[in-house]
Each structure stands twice: as structure tokens, then as C-alpha cells.
Amino acid sequence: MKVTGFNHITIRVSDLPASLSFYQHTLGMKLVHLGRTDAYLEWGSAWICLLERSLDEPSASPRGVDHVAFSIAKEDFVAAADKLSQAGVPIVRGPVERGGGMSINFLDPDGTQLELYTGSLDGRMSVWH
């Protein structure tokens, strides 16, 4: 699998305004997009998504890291998705076009959700706006 590097991290939070204040003012991240339940921030070449979720929601899970995404070239995406499927890796979502790129979310042996994503923050923001 030809992963080209780290892409982004999505973090589940209980209070988006409070979390946004911490990430912007304490850590110095730049706000790129603010939605009703999500915010996208840049920090150097890295980016994160803060995703507000109530623990009362049926699909809610504990706070913290939702998933870690890695960049992969478009031309390598299909082969990587096929390899995951053939290896019997649990697929959570995808393959699907999402936010300006192709995405597949899957679980590692301990249940940590990982993602291979062909898009970029600029591409996602062009679709989100």
C-alpha cells in the first residue's frame, strides 16, 4: 500500500465552542471552516476536524480520537481498498467519494478506526462551502 503520509485526525468533542476555543487560542490553530456540529482547523501542514456528538445519540461513542486518516494517491486507492477487502479487514465506510476525495474507513485489530483518503483540506473545503 503506497500511503504518502498523514492526512488528518477527527476528534469527537462534547462542546464545540469550548473545544474550538482551546484549539484556536491555546494551541494556535487556524479556523478554516465552522459548521453547526463541526470545525476544521489547520496547524502547519496538518489539519483536524472537531466533531461535536452527544453521548445520547444511538451511534455515540466516547470522546477522543474518532479516526486517523492517511493520504494515498488516487491511482493507488482502488488497489489499497481491494487489498483491505481481500484481507478481511472490517470496513466501516466506503469506498466512497467524500469531501472532494475517495475515502475508505476500516478498523485495525484493536478496533481503532483508520482511513485512507485521496483528498486534501482545500478540496474538502471547496465542497463544504
C-alpha positions, 0 to 999 in steps of 0.5 A: 500500500503506497500511503504518502503520509498523514492526512488528518485526525477527527476528534469527537468533542462534547462542546464545540465552542469550548473545544474550538476555543482551546484549539484556536487560542491555546494551541494556535490553530487556524479556523478554516471552516465552522459548521453547526456540529463541526470545525476544521482547523489547520496547524502547519501542514496538518489539519483536524476536524472537531466533531461535536456528538452527544453521548445520547445519540444511538451511534455515540461513542466516547470522546477522543480520537474518532479516526486517523486518516492517511493520504494515498494517491488516487491511482493507488486507492482502488488497489489499497481498498481491494487489498483491505477487502481481500484481507478481511479487514472490517470496513466501516465506510466506503469506498466512497467519494467524500469531501472532494476525495475517495475515502475508505474507513476500516478498523485495525485489530484493536478496533481503532478506526483508520482511513485512507483518503485521496483528498486534501483540506482545500478540496474538502473545503471547496465542497463544504462551502 
